[in-house]
Amino acid sequence: MMSMQSQSLQSAVRPHECVDTYYADSHNSKVQCFPATTENRFVVALNSLASGSQSSVIFNPDGLVSDICLTCTLPALPPSASYAGVGLTRGWLWQLVRQIGVRYAGSSLYYFQGEEVLITALADCEDSVKRDQLLSLGGAELKSPADWANEDLRTATIYIKLPHNSPSAQEKPIGFPTDSISSPLQLQIEFKNFSDVFLLNGGATSTSIPSAFSNGEVQFKQAHLQDRADSIAAREDLSKKALSIPLKYFTQSQFQASLPSVASGVNQQISLTGFRAGSVQGIYVWAVRDADLSSVTAKQPLRYVPLRNVELSVNGLVYFRASRNSAQFWDLVERKTASAVSTTTLAYNGGTGNYDATAAVAYWVWIPFAQGTEVLRDETMLTNGLGIANSVVNLTLDTGGAGAVQVYAAYIYNATLLASGGSVEYVF
């Protein structure tokens, strides 16, 4: 009796909706309105595989496009040659992508740098295991001539993170409906010079580096309506109306700044610029030692250093503060996993002529402005962030005596695509 009274009291004071947890009903059971099937058979070969080249990929309207991946294979050397002294660190295909551009039908063309594509893809993962695997699938370490002889190790696949998609299975957005447009979806994929990423030791020179991939292709995952009469173009006049396509977020082209070498415990300040008009959900920040980007014998481009005493202010008002090394804590309680990924560093062993791998962790920091949300697959929720535009944004941090570093920041915006008249445009 007391239990029933307590339940009645709780129901009276809580705002609620009655949900049946005993039987299935219309509140706890959903049915797909427009039956569809999925496939990933559409593959486009890159038209240029050379170091430092750019390829254009055209996808003609055909269904609902969601996941897109890039797979590349490095060539094997003939018996007379050798990869001795040539190495690649984990995630090498992620590193070799300079930038990715996308144009949805007649929309504006936007480019996303390789580093921010990687950061946003990793940050979208539901757990740390998936995050580590996503990095590893982007290229295993190549430490010896025996590794180079293994085609599986010379092949890597990365996720093409665009505004409409996400590697998250739990929170995957619906996708981009190409039946609402009349022009192709266009991708631009540009590679760095291979020499920017390859390690060379033991007498190996730039001539030891391959000049091109042996294979490269982009693969698309789609969903198709079983009845084309269910398409939005068949049910609505899109020459007079617009279809709203909510985006999980939009990443502004990344900001970069240089910081000199200072002692550990010394805070340095950066003025972040390049914000556009719109609602900023938050900012990703990460840093890499100059030596890890430039050293021919010891470069480790994905060894993101831990950042301490991170503070961000807008027009003098502090919005985020993580004293000492607490940034990882604040990220962990805000998101499902810490802002870090397991990786390795490679050091050349002159005795064996191979590289030795040592476990390492790459770190970044998430600075949120919008309240956190978690929606299930095929659902969206908009939470307003901060309108920054021309405000003065100062970032203070301590790199922990890491030496001279490059600091990167990616601004994350709320955005929606509007499809009308066969074309598409962004609304921020």
VOPAGU-2260 file (C-alpha; in pm, 1 decimal, decimal comma):
REM VOPAGU-2260
SITE   aa  ch    i         X         Y         Z
SITE  MET   A    0       0,0       0,0       0,0
SITE  MET   A    1     282,6     240,7      93,8
SITE  SER   A    2     454,6     158,2    -237,9
SITE  MET   A    3     141,5     250,5    -433,6
SITE  GLN   A    4     110,5     580,6    -243,7
SITE  SER   A    5     474,9     666,0    -316,4
SITE  GLN   A    6     430,5     588,0    -686,6
SITE  SER   A    7     117,2     803,4    -701,2
SITE  LEU   A    8     301,5    1092,2    -533,8
SITE  GLN   A    9     597,2    1068,6    -771,4
SITE  SER   A   10     364,9    1062,2   -1072,7
SITE  ALA   A   11     186,3    1368,6    -943,7
SITE  VAL   A   12     499,1    1582,7    -903,1
SITE  ARG   A   13     691,1    1476,8   -1214,5
SITE  PRO   A   14     619,0    1600,1   -1566,8
SITE  HIS   A   15     578,2    1278,9   -1759,9
SITE  GLU   A   16     433,3    1075,1   -2040,8
SITE  CYS   A   17     283,9     739,5   -1954,9
SITE  VAL   A   18     483,6     465,2   -2128,8
SITE  ASP   A   19     385,0      99,5   -2131,2
SITE  THR   A   20     682,3    -115,0   -2029,2
SITE  TYR   A   21     477,7    -434,2   -2012,7
SITE  TYR   A   22     304,2    -450,3   -2351,8
SITE  ALA   A   23     400,2    -317,7   -2694,2
SITE  ASP   A   24     197,9     -16,7   -2802,9
SITE  SER   A   25     226,7     289,8   -3027,6
SITE  HIS   A   26     451,9     467,4   -2776,0
SITE  ASN   A   27     723,6     204,3   -2748,3
SITE  SER   A   28     705,2      37,0   -3089,6
SITE  LYS   A   29     803,5     193,4   -3422,5
SITE  VAL   A   30     758,1      78,6   -3782,3
SITE  GLN   A   31     945,0     206,5   -4087,4
SITE  CYS   A   32     712,5     424,9   -4297,9
SITE  PHE   A   33     892,0     385,2   -4630,4
SITE  PRO   A   34    1057,6      41,6   -4672,3
SITE  ALA   A   35    1412,4      59,2   -4805,8
SITE  THR   A   36    1711,0    -166,5   -4862,7
SITE  THR   A   37    2081,3     -88,7   -4822,9
SITE  GLU   A   38    2386,4    -174,2   -5032,2
SITE  ASN   A   39    2745,7     -55,5   -5077,9
SITE  ARG   A   40    2817,5    -170,5   -5431,8
SITE  PHE   A   41    2903,0     170,1   -5579,9
SITE  VAL   A   42    3281,9     209,5   -5607,8
SITE  VAL   A   43    3472,3     484,9   -5788,5
SITE  ALA   A   44    3842,7     453,9   -5867,4
SITE  LEU   A   45    4051,8     763,4   -5798,8
SITE  ASN   A   46    4162,4     934,3   -6117,7
SITE  SER   A   47    4501,2    1025,0   -5971,0
SITE  LEU   A   48    4705,3     810,3   -5733,2
SITE  ALA   A   49    5025,9    1015,5   -5731,0
SITE  SER   A   50    5188,1    1175,0   -5428,5
SITE  GLY   A   51    5051,3    1524,9   -5376,8
SITE  SER   A   52    4773,6    1481,0   -5634,9
SITE  GLN   A   53    4401,3    1560,0   -5625,7
SITE  SER   A   54    4116,7    1339,5   -5745,0
SITE  SER   A   55    3757,2    1429,0   -5825,6
SITE  VAL   A   56    3485,4    1176,5   -5742,3
SITE  ILE   A   57    3136,9    1216,5   -5887,5
SITE  PHE   A   58    2834,6    1045,5   -5735,2
SITE  ASN   A   59    2519,5    1083,2   -5941,2
SITE  PRO   A   60    2182,9    1101,4   -5760,9
SITE  ASP   A   61    2086,5     747,9   -5662,7
SITE  GLY   A   62    1930,6     686,2   -5323,2
SITE  LEU   A   63    2017,3     789,2   -4968,8
SITE  VAL   A   64    2394,9     825,0   -4923,6
SITE  SER   A   65    2536,3     766,1   -4577,2
SITE  ASP   A   66    2881,3     615,3   -4513,7
SITE  ILE   A   67    3169,9     679,6   -4753,8
SITE  CYS   A   68    3516,0     528,2   -4726,5
SITE  LEU   A   69    3850,1     564,7   -4902,3
SITE  THR   A   70    4073,3     259,4   -4952,3
SITE  CYS   A   71    4430,2     285,9   -5082,2
SITE  THR   A   72    4715,1      39,6   -5132,3
SITE  LEU   A   73    5083,1     123,9   -5144,2
SITE  PRO   A   74    5286,7     -60,4   -5407,8
SITE  ALA   A   75    5521,2    -353,3   -5351,4
SITE  LEU   A   76    5878,0    -306,7   -5468,3
SITE  PRO   A   77    6040,6    -530,0   -5729,4
SITE  PRO   A   78    6290,0    -792,4   -5599,3
SITE  SER   A   79    6585,0    -570,1   -5692,5
SITE  ALA   A   80    6465,2    -287,2   -5463,0
SITE  SER   A   81    6412,6    -263,1   -5087,8
SITE  TYR   A   82    6200,6     -78,2   -4835,0
SITE  ALA   A   83    6480,4    -109,7   -4575,7
SITE  GLY   A   84    6476,8     192,7   -4345,3
SITE  VAL   A   85    6137,4     314,1   -4472,9
SITE  GLY   A   86    5862,7     331,6   -4210,8
SITE  LEU   A   87    5507,1     449,5   -4160,8
SITE  THR   A   88    5331,4     511,4   -3830,7
SITE  ARG   A   89    4981,6     390,2   -3741,2
SITE  GLY   A   90    4702,0     564,2   -3929,5
SITE  TRP   A   91    4923,1     655,7   -4226,1
SITE  LEU   A   92    4635,2     695,8   -4474,4
SITE  TRP   A   93    4468,9     945,3   -4240,4
SITE  GLN   A   94    4799,7    1131,4   -4239,1
SITE  LEU   A   95    4838,4    1126,4   -4617,6
SITE  VAL   A   96    4508,7    1307,4   -4681,9
SITE  ARG   A   97    4569,2    1681,9   -4703,6
SITE  GLN   A   98    4204,3    1781,2   -4742,6
SITE  ILE   A   99    3862,9    1662,1   -4858,0
SITE  GLY   A  100    3615,1    1886,0   -5036,7
SITE  VAL   A  101    3243,6    1827,8   -5087,0
SITE  ARG   A  102    2974,1    1994,8   -5293,1
SITE  TYR   A  103    2614,8    1873,3   -5258,4
SITE  ALA   A  104    2457,7    1939,2   -5599,3
SITE  GLY   A  105    2480,6    2316,9   -5640,7
SITE  SER   A  106    2585,5    2393,9   -5283,8
SITE  SER   A  107    2894,9    2586,4   -5183,4
SITE  LEU   A  108    3217,1    2385,2   -5200,5
SITE  TYR   A  109    3378,0    2339,6   -4859,0
SITE  TYR   A  110    3711,0    2180,1   -4771,4
SITE  PHE   A  111    3797,8    1990,8   -4454,4
SITE  GLN   A  112    4162,8    1934,7   -4364,4
SITE  GLY   A  113    4284,2    1581,5   -4303,0
SITE  GLU   A  114    4353,2    1638,0   -3933,1
SITE  GLU   A  115    4002,8    1764,8   -3854,8
SITE  VAL   A  116    3847,5    1482,3   -4058,4
SITE  LEU   A  117    4035,8    1238,4   -3834,6
SITE  ILE   A  118    3954,0    1419,5   -3508,0
SITE  THR   A  119    3580,2    1443,6   -3580,6
SITE  ALA   A  120    3562,3    1080,6   -3696,2
SITE  LEU   A  121    3736,9     959,2   -3380,3
SITE  ALA   A  122    3527,7    1184,0   -3156,6
SITE  ASP   A  123    3204,9    1041,1   -3303,6
SITE  CYS   A  124    3293,6     683,9   -3200,1
SITE  GLU   A  125    3077,4     531,1   -2928,8
SITE  ASP   A  126    3362,4     376,4   -2729,7
SITE  SER   A  127    3740,3     370,4   -2704,9
SITE  VAL   A  128    3773,5      25,5   -2865,1
SITE  LYS   A  129    3600,3     139,9   -3182,9
SITE  ARG   A  130    3803,9     460,0   -3179,0
SITE  ASP   A  131    4133,8     269,7   -3162,2
SITE  GLN   A  132    4021,6      32,3   -3437,4
SITE  LEU   A  133    3915,5     319,1   -3664,5
SITE  LEU   A  134    4265,1     466,0   -3639,1
SITE  SER   A  135    4431,4     126,6   -3692,4
SITE  LEU   A  136    4223,5      47,5   -4001,6
SITE  GLY   A  137    4359,0     370,6   -4144,0
SITE  GLY   A  138    4697,3     203,5   -4174,7
SITE  ALA   A  139    4895,4     -41,9   -3963,5
SITE  GLU   A  140    5256,9      35,4   -3872,8
SITE  LEU   A  141    5504,5     -52,1   -4146,6
SITE  LYS   A  142    5825,9    -122,5   -3956,6
SITE  SER   A  143    6034,7    -355,2   -4172,7
SITE  PRO   A  144    6081,0    -491,9   -4526,7
SITE  ALA   A  145    5874,3    -793,3   -4414,7
SITE  ASP   A  146    5584,6    -561,5   -4332,0
SITE  TRP   A  147    5617,9    -391,1   -4670,1
SITE  ALA   A  148    5594,7    -732,1   -4839,8
SITE  ASN   A  149    5250,4    -786,8   -4681,6
SITE  GLU   A  150    4978,5    -632,4   -4900,1
SITE  ASP   A  151    4732,0    -633,8   -4611,8
SITE  LEU   A  152    4963,7    -402,0   -4416,2
SITE  ARG   A  153    5013,8    -181,8   -4724,5
SITE  THR   A  154    4634,9    -136,3   -4756,0
SITE  ALA   A  155    4433,8     105,1   -4543,2
SITE  THR   A  156    4076,2     234,1   -4524,9
SITE  ILE   A  157    3956,5     560,7   -4373,6
SITE  TYR   A  158    3613,0     709,7   -4317,2
SITE  ILE   A  159    3525,1    1011,7   -4530,7
SITE  LYS   A  160    3368,2    1229,0   -4260,6
SITE  LEU   A  161    3134,8    1480,0   -4427,1
SITE  PRO   A  162    2864,0    1707,2   -4281,0
SITE  HIS   A  163    2586,7    1454,0   -4353,4
SITE  ASN   A  164    2739,7    1135,6   -4207,6
SITE  SER   A  165    2907,1     984,7   -3903,2
SITE  PRO   A  166    3096,4     662,3   -3822,0
SITE  SER   A  167    2879,2     629,1   -3511,3
SITE  ALA   A  168    2640,8     334,5   -3532,4
SITE  GLN   A  169    2438,7     440,1   -3228,6
SITE  GLU   A  170    2391,3     804,9   -3328,4
SITE  LYS   A  171    2423,4     779,1   -3707,3
SITE  PRO   A  172    2222,7    1052,0   -3885,5
SITE  ILE   A  173    1975,7     957,9   -4157,8
SITE  GLY   A  174    2199,6    1042,5   -4452,1
SITE  PHE   A  175    2176,5    1262,0   -4758,9
SITE  PRO   A  176    1873,5    1194,5   -4987,4
SITE  THR   A  177    2002,7    1234,7   -5341,8
SITE  ASP   A  178    1650,6    1185,3   -5479,6
SITE  SER   A  179    1593,9    1548,2   -5376,1
SITE  ILE   A  180    1863,6    1685,4   -5608,7
SITE  SER   A  181    1925,3    1686,1   -5982,8
SITE  SER   A  182    2305,9    1735,1   -5983,2
SITE  PRO   A  183    2584,0    1506,2   -5858,7
SITE  LEU   A  184    2746,9    1494,9   -5519,1
SITE  GLN   A  185    3110,4    1589,1   -5582,2
SITE  LEU   A  186    3412,7    1496,5   -5371,5
SITE  GLN   A  187    3764,5    1637,4   -5398,4
SITE  ILE   A  188    4036,1    1427,8   -5233,3
SITE  GLU   A  189    4383,5    1577,7   -5215,4
SITE  PHE   A  190    4688,8    1389,9   -5088,7
SITE  LYS   A  191    4995,6    1529,9   -4917,2
SITE  ASN   A  192    5337,0    1467,2   -5062,1
SITE  PHE   A  193    5433,6    1122,6   -4941,2
SITE  SER   A  194    5765,5    1260,8   -4811,6
SITE  ASP   A  195    5565,1    1460,8   -4552,7
SITE  VAL   A  196    5466,5    1136,9   -4377,2
SITE  PHE   A  197    5724,4     865,0   -4449,3
SITE  LEU   A  198    6008,8     787,3   -4206,3
SITE  LEU   A  199    6357,4     741,8   -4354,2
SITE  ASN   A  200    6653,7     590,2   -4169,4
SITE  GLY   A  201    6951,4     360,8   -4223,7
SITE  GLY   A  202    7052,5     509,1   -4555,4
SITE  ALA   A  203    6702,7     523,7   -4702,3
SITE  THR   A  204    6639,8     839,7   -4905,7
SITE  SER   A  205    6342,1    1008,7   -5068,9
SITE  THR   A  206    6401,7     790,7   -5375,1
SITE  SER   A  207    6303,0     492,9   -5156,2
SITE  ILE   A  208    5951,5     631,8   -5119,3
SITE  PRO   A  209    5682,6     521,4   -5368,0
SITE  SER   A  210    5561,8     799,4   -5595,8
SITE  ALA   A  211    5199,5     683,6   -5605,8
SITE  PHE   A  212    4947,9     437,5   -5464,7
SITE  SER   A  213    4900,5     117,2   -5659,8
SITE  ASN   A  214    4525,6     136,0   -5599,9
SITE  GLY   A  215    4277,2     387,1   -5464,3
SITE  GLU   A  216    3898,3     385,6   -5456,7
SITE  VAL   A  217    3602,0     547,2   -5286,3
SITE  GLN   A  218    3306,4     332,8   -5181,1
SITE  PHE   A  219    2955,8     453,7   -5097,2
SITE  LYS   A  220    2684,3     302,5   -4878,8
SITE  GLN   A  221    2327,7     375,6   -4989,7
SITE  ALA   A  222    1967,5     302,7   -4906,4
SITE  HIS   A  223    1701,4     265,3   -5178,4
SITE  LEU   A  224    1327,7     299,0   -5142,7
SITE  GLN   A  225    1147,1     -16,0   -5246,1
SITE  ASP   A  226     877,0     199,7   -5403,5
SITE  ARG   A  227    1004,0     512,6   -5583,3
SITE  ALA   A  228     660,6     665,6   -5541,6
SITE  ASP   A  229     756,5     711,5   -5175,2
SITE  SER   A  230    1038,8     954,8   -5263,6
SITE  ILE   A  231    1000,9    1313,3   -5148,6
SITE  ALA   A  232    1029,5    1435,7   -5507,9
SITE  ALA   A  233     727,3    1223,6   -5602,5
SITE  ARG   A  234     521,3    1332,8   -5303,2
SITE  GLU   A  235     609,5    1703,9   -5291,6
SITE  ASP   A  236     683,4    1980,2   -5542,3
SITE  LEU   A  237    1042,0    2071,8   -5451,1
SITE  SER   A  238    1040,1    2355,0   -5703,8
SITE  LYS   A  239     809,0    2536,9   -5462,7
SITE  LYS   A  240     904,6    2378,0   -5132,7
SITE  ALA   A  241    1232,8    2297,2   -4959,9
SITE  LEU   A  242    1337,1    1975,7   -4790,2
SITE  SER   A  243    1520,5    2034,2   -4461,2
SITE  ILE   A  244    1815,8    1799,6   -4405,2
SITE  PRO   A  245    1944,0    1843,6   -4045,8
SITE  LEU   A  246    2317,9    1794,0   -4003,5
SITE  LYS   A  247    2478,8    1646,3   -3693,8
SITE  TYR   A  248    2722,8    1937,2   -3720,6
SITE  PHE   A  249    2941,3    2126,3   -3966,9
SITE  THR   A  250    3317,5    2162,0   -3920,7
SITE  GLN   A  251    3476,4    2491,2   -4016,8
SITE  SER   A  252    3812,2    2465,5   -4195,8
SITE  GLN   A  253    4069,3    2424,9   -3919,7
SITE  PHE   A  254    4264,9    2707,8   -3758,3
SITE  GLN   A  255    4641,0    2670,8   -3709,1
SITE  ALA   A  256    4891,7    2866,6   -3501,3
SITE  SER   A  257    5256,7    2821,8   -3400,9
SITE  LEU   A  258    5381,0    2835,2   -3043,1
SITE  PRO   A  259    5749,3    2857,0   -2946,2
SITE  SER   A  260    5927,7    2626,6   -2706,1
SITE  VAL   A  261    5876,8    2725,0   -2341,9
SITE  ALA   A  262    5929,5    2554,8   -2008,8
SITE  SER   A  263    5664,3    2329,3   -1863,2
SITE  GLY   A  264    5414,1    2523,9   -1654,1
SITE  VAL   A  265    5428,8    2834,8   -1871,7
SITE  ASN   A  266    5092,7    2930,3   -2020,4
SITE  GLN   A  267    5075,9    3069,3   -2373,6
SITE  GLN   A  268    4787,1    3254,7   -2537,3
SITE  ILE   A  269    4645,6    3230,0   -2888,8
SITE  SER   A  270    4378,0    3445,8   -3049,0
SITE  LEU   A  271    4141,6    3218,2   -3240,2
SITE  THR   A  272    4010,7    3374,1   -3561,5
SITE  GLY   A  273    3814,7    3273,4   -3870,4
SITE  PHE   A  274    3474,7    3221,2   -3710,0
SITE  ARG   A  275    3171,3    3250,9   -3936,2
SITE  ALA   A  276    2823,7    3368,6   -3844,5
SITE  GLY   A  277    2630,4    3087,7   -3682,0
SITE  SER   A  278    2583,1    2884,4   -3366,1
SITE  VAL   A  279    2905,7    2719,6   -3247,2
SITE  GLN   A  280    2849,5    2387,6   -3066,2
SITE  GLY   A  281    3209,1    2374,8   -2950,1
SITE  ILE   A  282    3574,5    2366,9   -3048,9
SITE  TYR   A  283    3824,4    2081,5   -3081,9
SITE  VAL   A  284    4183,3    2174,0   -2996,5
SITE  TRP   A  285    4498,2    1965,7   -3042,3
SITE  ALA   A  286    4871,0    2023,6   -3083,4
SITE  VAL   A  287    5166,8    1849,5   -3246,9
SITE  ARG   A  288    5538,5    1906,4   -3189,5
SITE  ASP   A  289    5714,3    2069,7   -3482,5
SITE  ALA   A  290    5974,1    1791,3   -3470,4
SITE  ASP   A  291    5700,1    1528,1   -3505,9
SITE  LEU   A  292    5583,9    1698,5   -3825,1
SITE  SER   A  293    5920,6    1768,7   -3986,6
SITE  SER   A  294    6186,8    1524,2   -3868,0
SITE  VAL   A  295    6269,1    1289,2   -4155,6
SITE  THR   A  296    6402,0    1024,6   -3918,3
SITE  ALA   A  297    6148,4    1052,6   -3635,7
SITE  LYS   A  298    5827,0    1220,4   -3753,0
SITE  GLN   A  299    5510,1    1115,7   -3568,8
SITE  PRO   A  300    5229,9    1340,3   -3711,5
SITE  LEU   A  301    4956,4    1187,5   -3496,1
SITE  ARG   A  302    5136,8    1214,6   -3162,9
SITE  TYR   A  303    4908,4    1487,2   -3025,5
SITE  VAL   A  304    5057,0    1623,3   -2704,2
SITE  PRO   A  305    4850,0    1650,1   -2381,7
SITE  LEU   A  306    4738,3    2007,2   -2315,3
SITE  ARG   A  307    4728,5    2154,3   -1963,8
SITE  ASN   A  308    4570,3    2461,9   -1805,7
SITE  VAL   A  309    4335,3    2505,9   -2099,2
SITE  GLU   A  310    4118,6    2815,9   -2079,5
SITE  LEU   A  311    3899,3    2976,8   -2343,5
SITE  SER   A  312    3736,2    3316,1   -2316,7
SITE  VAL   A  313    3505,9    3509,2   -2551,1
SITE  ASN   A  314    3519,5    3887,3   -2516,1
SITE  GLY   A  315    3689,2    3837,0   -2181,0
SITE  LEU   A  316    3426,4    3598,1   -2039,7
SITE  VAL   A  317    3566,3    3253,9   -1956,6
SITE  TYR   A  318    3355,5    2969,7   -2100,4
SITE  PHE   A  319    3592,5    2679,2   -2040,8
SITE  ARG   A  320    3863,6    2621,7   -1785,5
SITE  ALA   A  321    4056,6    2299,4   -1723,3
SITE  SER   A  322    4332,6    2360,7   -1472,5
SITE  ARG   A  323    4643,6    2143,9   -1472,2
SITE  ASN   A  324    4566,3    1822,1   -1662,9
SITE  SER   A  325    4188,9    1810,4   -1597,8
SITE  ALA   A  326    4087,2    1864,9   -1962,3
SITE  GLN   A  327    4062,3    1489,7   -2015,4
SITE  PHE   A  328    3837,7    1460,1   -1710,2
SITE  TRP   A  329    3595,6    1726,5   -1834,5
SITE  ASP   A  330    3585,5    1563,3   -2177,7
SITE  LEU   A  331    3521,2    1222,3   -2023,5
SITE  VAL   A  332    3222,9    1338,4   -1818,2
SITE  GLU   A  333    3079,5    1529,6   -2116,1
SITE  ARG   A  334    3119,0    1252,8   -2375,6
SITE  LYS   A  335    3124,5     873,5   -2376,7
SITE  THR   A  336    3501,3     841,4   -2391,9
SITE  ALA   A  337    3801,9    1055,7   -2313,6
SITE  SER   A  338    3939,2    1272,0   -2594,2
SITE  ALA   A  339    4227,0    1037,8   -2667,9
SITE  VAL   A  340    4317,3     747,0   -2893,0
SITE  SER   A  341    4572,2     466,5   -2851,9
SITE  THR   A  342    4855,5     470,1   -3101,1
SITE  THR   A  343    5227,8     392,6   -3120,4
SITE  THR   A  344    5550,0     575,3   -3190,9
SITE  LEU   A  345    5824,2     427,0   -3406,5
SITE  ALA   A  346    6196,6     446,3   -3328,5
SITE  TYR   A  347    6459,5     316,6   -3570,9
SITE  ASN   A  348    6674,2      30,6   -3441,5
SITE  GLY   A  349    7013,9      44,7   -3608,3
SITE  GLY   A  350    7097,1    -307,1   -3493,4
SITE  THR   A  351    6801,8    -478,2   -3662,3
SITE  GLY   A  352    6745,5    -223,8   -3938,8
SITE  ASN   A  353    6376,6    -214,6   -3843,0
SITE  TYR   A  354    6154,4      17,3   -3639,0
SITE  ASP   A  355    6051,0     -59,7   -3282,9
SITE  ALA   A  356    5695,7      36,0   -3183,9
SITE  THR   A  357    5616,1     184,8   -2842,8
SITE  ALA   A  358    5262,6     232,7   -2712,0
SITE  ALA   A  359    5150,1     595,3   -2699,6
SITE  VAL   A  360    4835,9     807,0   -2664,4
SITE  ALA   A  361    4724,2    1100,2   -2879,5
SITE  TYR   A  362    4518,9    1367,7   -2701,2
SITE  TRP   A  363    4282,2    1646,3   -2796,9
SITE  VAL   A  364    4044,7    1873,9   -2603,5
SITE  TRP   A  365    3671,8    1932,8   -2657,0
SITE  ILE   A  366    3548,8    2276,6   -2551,1
SITE  PRO   A  367    3164,8    2271,3   -2553,7
SITE  PHE   A  368    2929,6    2567,8   -2576,8
SITE  ALA   A  369    2601,9    2383,9   -2643,4
SITE  GLN   A  370    2443,2    2146,1   -2392,9
SITE  GLY   A  371    2523,9    1786,1   -2471,3
SITE  THR   A  372    2268,9    1568,0   -2648,2
SITE  GLU   A  373    2244,5    1200,0   -2727,7
SITE  VAL   A  374    1990,3    1083,6   -2980,4
SITE  LEU   A  375    1943,5     740,7   -3129,0
SITE  ARG   A  376    2017,0     642,8   -3486,3
SITE  ASP   A  377    1817,1     832,6   -3751,4
SITE  GLU   A  378    1715,2    1099,8   -3500,7
SITE  THR   A  379    1828,1    1460,1   -3459,9
SITE  MET   A  380    1814,6    1721,2   -3187,4
SITE  LEU   A  381    1920,7    2084,2   -3213,3
SITE  THR   A  382    2078,3    2254,5   -2912,7
SITE  ASN   A  383    2185,9    2614,1   -2956,1
SITE  GLY   A  384    2551,0    2694,9   -2909,6
SITE  LEU   A  385    2732,1    3027,5   -2892,3
SITE  GLY   A  386    2722,0    3296,3   -3159,0
SITE  ILE   A  387    3086,3    3405,2   -3185,4
SITE  ALA   A  388    3124,9    3569,2   -3528,5
SITE  ASN   A  389    3360,7    3869,0   -3479,5
SITE  SER   A  390    3407,9    3826,9   -3104,5
SITE  VAL   A  391    3754,9    3819,3   -2950,4
SITE  VAL   A  392    3834,9    3457,3   -2865,5
SITE  ASN   A  393    4145,7    3384,1   -2659,2
SITE  LEU   A  394    4279,8    3035,8   -2591,3
SITE  THR   A  395    4534,6    2986,6   -2314,7
SITE  LEU   A  396    4721,0    2658,4   -2267,0
SITE  ASP   A  397    5036,8    2493,0   -2141,8
SITE  THR   A  398    5202,7    2240,5   -2371,6
SITE  GLY   A  399    5396,5    2082,3   -2086,7
SITE  GLY   A  400    5742,5    2161,3   -2217,8
SITE  ALA   A  401    5680,0    1973,4   -2541,3
SITE  GLY   A  402    5890,5    2221,6   -2739,2
SITE  ALA   A  403    5776,7    2427,6   -3035,1
SITE  VAL   A  404    5432,1    2308,6   -3146,2
SITE  GLN   A  405    5159,3    2364,9   -3399,4
SITE  VAL   A  406    4820,3    2419,3   -3237,0
SITE  TYR   A  407    4504,8    2335,7   -3432,3
SITE  ALA   A  408    4141,4    2422,2   -3366,7
SITE  ALA   A  409    3827,9    2302,0   -3546,1
SITE  TYR   A  410    3506,7    2499,5   -3495,0
SITE  ILE   A  411    3188,9    2289,5   -3482,6
SITE  TYR   A  412    2867,7    2460,6   -3601,5
SITE  ASN   A  413    2499,3    2384,2   -3608,3
SITE  ALA   A  414    2390,9    2361,6   -3971,4
SITE  THR   A  415    2111,1    2241,8   -4198,4
SITE  LEU   A  416    2098,9    2166,1   -4569,2
SITE  LEU   A  417    1796,5    2288,7   -4763,6
SITE  ALA   A  418    1715,4    2106,8   -5089,4
SITE  SER   A  419    1491,4    2284,5   -5339,6
SITE  GLY   A  420    1470,7    2313,8   -5715,7
SITE  GLY   A  421    1718,7    2028,2   -5759,7
SITE  SER   A  422    1993,0    2212,7   -5571,5
SITE  VAL   A  423    2113,6    2238,6   -5212,4
SITE  GLU   A  424    2250,9    2509,1   -4985,8
SITE  TYR   A  425    2370,6    2536,5   -4627,9
SITE  VAL   A  426    2191,9    2732,3   -4357,3
SITE  PHE   A  427    2403,2    2819,9   -4053,6
